[in-house]
Amino acid sequence: MKPRKTSSIIKSFQELEVVLDTKSLPDYHPAPIKTPEKKASSETEETLFKNAMDGVKPIPRKERVVKTSKIEIIENYKKKDDAETLKRLEDLINYGTGFNVSDTPEYIEGTGYQIHPEIAKRLHRGDFSIQAHLDLHGLIVEEAREIFDQFLKWAVTHRKNGLLVTHGRGLSSPGEPVLKKKVEEWLTRGPWRKWVVAYSSARKCDGGAGATYILLRKRPISKKFKIKKTNRGKN
């Protein structure tokens, strides 16, 4: 009796049981994997490179452009920014330069009757020439008031309209700067207010917040009025 041929395809669980009982699993012969044949090339890599570079001329050394990496560019800018920042800081410490006095809380300004606020800003910018200067440093309030009155009398008599009064910033004074506050008070509440066109903190080159520009009228006004003051922060 010839042995029954085992089909390579199992179609049911019954056939699977028969196969498992007889241990006659179908032989599996995987198809051979075909390896693609490499195309033979008669040209070597060196020959290909020479053909590709045929007709290309080298750039003269003096015309070559040296490429700077992005990291190097960022580092160069960073070093430049750091140097500029340090320079501004040194100027601020040594000379008080690098900021606008008008942007600080110590800045003060005011205008007289029917005077546009822009006049005070122009005074601060230096649009009006300074014709006389008074230094009140180191004086007590009583002494400073007497000298201040004499100075303004002299200025009115001699038609000096652009004045500079140095009073200091009052950094050593407890609380607020005394003389600075008094000078503003004398200009806005005393008899001199009818002569005042405008006043403002000086520029850095003239003492900054430690000095005040004053612009006087050629003749006083007779009617009552209030000077418009602009204070930025506590002075």
GIRA-V108467 format. One record per residue. N is the residue number from 1. RES is the residue in three letters. PHI is phi in whole degrees, -180 to 180 (NA if undefined). PSI is psi as a letter, one per 30 degrees, with the letter a starting at -180 (999 if undefined). NEAR is the number of other ideal C-beta (glycine too) atoms within 8 Angstrom. Layout:
N&RES&PHI&PSI&NEAR, N&RES&PHI&PSI&NEAR
This chain:
1&MET&NA&k&2, 2&LYS&-78&k&3, 3&PRO&-67&k&4, 4&ARG&-72&k&4, 5&LYS&-72&k&4, 6&THR&-90&k&7, 7&SER&-71&k&8, 8&SER&-77&f&5, 9&ILE&-115&k&4, 10&ILE&-96&k&8, 11&LYS&-103&f&5, 12&SER&-151&l&6, 13&PHE&-67&e&5, 14&GLN&-64&e&6, 15&GLU&-64&e&10, 16&LEU&-65&e&9, 17&GLU&-65&e&8, 18&VAL&-62&e&8, 19&VAL&-64&e&13, 20&LEU&-67&e&7, 21&ASP&-67&e&6, 22&THR&-85&f&6, 23&LYS&53&h&6, 24&SER&-110&i&6, 25&LEU&-67&k&5, 26&PRO&-64&k&9, 27&ASP&-70&k&5, 28&TYR&-113&k&4, 29&HIS&-120&j&4, 30&PRO&-63&k&4, 31&ALA&-69&k&4, 32&PRO&-64&k&4, 33&ILE&-82&k&4, 34&LYS&-86&k&4, 35&THR&-90&k&4, 36&PRO&-61&k&4, 37&GLU&-75&k&4, 38&LYS&-75&k&4, 39&LYS&-75&k&4, 40&ALA&-72&k&4, 41&SER&-124&k&4, 42&SER&-83&f&3, 43&GLU&-97&k&6, 44&THR&-83&l&5, 45&GLU&-61&e&5, 46&GLU&-64&e&6, 47&THR&-67&e&8, 48&LEU&-62&e&9, 49&PHE&-63&e&8, 50&LYS&-63&e&8, 51&ASN&-66&e&8, 52&ALA&-68&e&6, 53&MET&-93&g&7, 54&ASP&-65&k&6, 55&GLY&90&f&4, 56&VAL&-84&k&5, 57&LYS&-105&k&4, 58&PRO&-67&k&4, 59&ILE&-76&k&6, 60&PRO&-57&k&6, 61&ARG&-58&e&5, 62&LYS&-71&f&4, 63&GLU&-99&g&6, 64&ARG&-74&k&7, 65&VAL&-104&k&4, 66&VAL&-85&j&4, 67&LYS&-79&k&4, 68&THR&-98&k&5, 69&SER&-70&l&6, 70&LYS&-62&e&5, 71&ILE&-64&e&6, 72&GLU&-64&e&8, 73&ILE&-63&e&9, 74&ILE&-62&e&8, 75&GLU&-64&e&8, 76&ASN&-63&e&8, 77&TYR&-64&e&8, 78&LYS&-64&e&8, 79&LYS&-64&e&8, 80&LYS&-66&e&8, 81&ASP&-64&e&8, 82&ASP&-63&e&8, 83&ALA&-65&e&8, 84&GLU&-66&e&8, 85&THR&-64&e&8, 86&LEU&-63&e&8, 87&LYS&-65&e&8, 88&ARG&-63&e&9, 89&LEU&-67&e&9, 90&GLU&-63&e&8, 91&ASP&-64&e&10, 92&LEU&-66&e&11, 93&ILE&-73&e&5, 94&ASN&-82&e&6, 95&TYR&-123&f&6, 96&GLY&74&g&7, 97&THR&-98&l&7, 98&GLY&112&g&7, 99&PHE&-148&l&7, 100&ASN&-97&k&5, 101&VAL&-59&e&14, 102&SER&-66&f&11, 103&ASP&-97&g&6, 104&THR&-100&l&11, 105&PRO&-64&f&7, 106&GLU&-81&f&12, 107&TYR&-69&k&14, 108&ILE&-132&l&16, 109&GLU&-161&l&16, 110&GLY&-165&l&16, 111&THR&-132&l&12, 112&GLY&-81&a&14, 113&TYR&-62&k&8, 114&GLN&58&h&3, 115&ILE&-106&k&11, 116&HIS&-68&k&5, 117&PRO&-57&f&10, 118&GLU&-63&f&6, 119&ILE&-63&e&12, 120&ALA&-64&e&15, 121&LYS&-68&e&11, 122&ARG&-66&e&9, 123&LEU&-62&e&14, 124&HIS&-65&e&14, 125&ARG&-72&f&7, 126&GLY&96&g&5, 127&ASP&-74&f&5, 128&PHE&-115&k&10, 129&SER&-73&k&4, 130&ILE&-93&k&10, 131&GLN&-106&f&8, 132&ALA&-155&l&11, 133&HIS&-135&k&8, 134&LEU&-127&k&11, 135&ASP&-111&j&5, 136&LEU&-103&g&14, 137&HIS&-57&k&7, 138&GLY&81&g&3, 139&LEU&-97&k&9, 140&ILE&-78&l&5, 141&VAL&-60&e&9, 142&GLU&-63&e&6, 143&GLU&-65&e&8, 144&ALA&-63&e&14, 145&ARG&-65&e&10, 146&GLU&-63&e&8, 147&ILE&-68&e&11, 148&PHE&-61&e&13, 149&ASP&-63&e&9, 150&GLN&-63&e&8, 151&PHE&-64&e&12, 152&LEU&-69&e&12, 153&LYS&-61&e&8, 154&TRP&-62&e&10, 155&ALA&-63&e&13, 156&VAL&-66&e&10, 157&THR&-64&e&6, 158&HIS&-97&g&6, 159&ARG&55&h&6, 160&LYS&-97&j&11, 161&ASN&-93&e&12, 162&GLY&-100&j&13, 163&LEU&-123&l&17, 164&LEU&-131&k&15, 165&VAL&-117&k&13, 166&THR&-96&k&12, 167&HIS&-126&f&15, 168&GLY&86&l&11, 169&ARG&-90&f&9, 170&GLY&70&h&12, 171&LEU&-68&f&6, 172&SER&-89&f&3, 173&SER&-85&k&8, 174&PRO&-68&k&2, 175&GLY&81&b&3, 176&GLU&-99&l&9, 177&PRO&-65&j&12, 178&VAL&-70&e&9, 179&LEU&-64&e&13, 180&LYS&-61&e&17, 181&LYS&-66&e&11, 182&LYS&-68&e&12, 183&VAL&-60&e&14, 184&GLU&-64&e&14, 185&GLU&-65&e&9, 186&TRP&-65&f&11, 187&LEU&-80&f&14, 188&THR&-107&f&12, 189&ARG&-122&f&5, 190&GLY&-85&a&8, 191&PRO&-65&f&4, 192&TRP&-79&f&10, 193&ARG&-64&f&12, 194&LYS&-73&f&11, 195&TRP&-99&f&9, 196&VAL&-83&k&16, 197&VAL&-84&e&10, 198&ALA&-164&l&14, 199&TYR&-147&l&14, 200&SER&-162&l&15, 201&SER&-62&k&14, 202&ALA&-76&l&15, 203&ARG&-73&l&9, 204&LYS&-58&e&10, 205&CYS&-67&f&3, 206&ASP&-111&g&10, 207&GLY&118&f&9, 208&GLY&58&b&13, 209&ALA&-70&f&13, 210&GLY&-90&g&10, 211&ALA&-149&l&13, 212&THR&-133&k&15, 213&TYR&-82&k&16, 214&ILE&-131&k&12, 215&LEU&-116&j&13, 216&LEU&-101&l&14, 217&ARG&-79&l&11, 218&LYS&-77&f&5, 219&ARG&-147&k&4, 220&PRO&-75&l&6, 221&ILE&-92&l&9, 222&SER&-97&f&4, 223&LYS&-83&l&5, 224&LYS&-75&k&2, 225&PHE&-161&l&9, 226&LYS&-123&k&5, 227&ILE&-79&k&12, 228&LYS&-81&j&8, 229&LYS&-105&k&9, 230&THR&-131&j&9, 231&ASN&-115&k&7, 232&ARG&-111&j&9, 233&GLY&90&a&8, 234&LYS&-85&k&4, 235&ASN&-112&999&11
